Amino acid sequence: MSNGMVIGINMTASGSGYTKAPYVLVAAPPGLARAEISVHSVDVTLHLIPGYTYKIQTATDAGSTWVDVETGILAVETTLVRTFDVSTNTQLFRVIQVN
């Protein structure tokens, strides 16, 4: 084995009298581990300037239309966290200043 791959097989006590040369079949091990990840929500952290008004927009993928999720967010703190459900679509988020 080298780097997880079989690179050679040596047969010992292989017997005799074969009509064809013996062969060895190497298969994947049974019960390979598998992981599936489901993301149901995402926290979006906004870094804002207090006193300005912002809106959050989302899109399902690059090149799609941006849609307002929240408008008129008057920043009081420099950081604001919003949680969004993303179980139905892949989503992109952005925040834009409106004043």
C-alpha positions, 0 to 999 in steps of 0.5 A: 500500500502507498498513499492508501492505494494498493500498488502490488500483491505478492502471492505466497503458497499460490498452489498449482494446476491452474488453467488460467493465471489467478487474479485478485480483485480488490474492492472498497471496504464495506461500510464506508463512512459517509457524512451529509450536512444539512444547514437550516439556518445561518447567522449573518453578522452585519458590521454597521456605522451607527446613525445610518440606515441599512437594508438586508437583501438576499439572492438564491445564487450569483446573478439572481435578483436581490430581494429585500429581507429587511429594510429601514434598519437604523444602526444603533450598535456597530454589530448586528446579528440576524438569523435566517432560514436557509433550508429551502434555498442556497442563499447569498446575503448583502447589506446596503446603506440606504441613507 
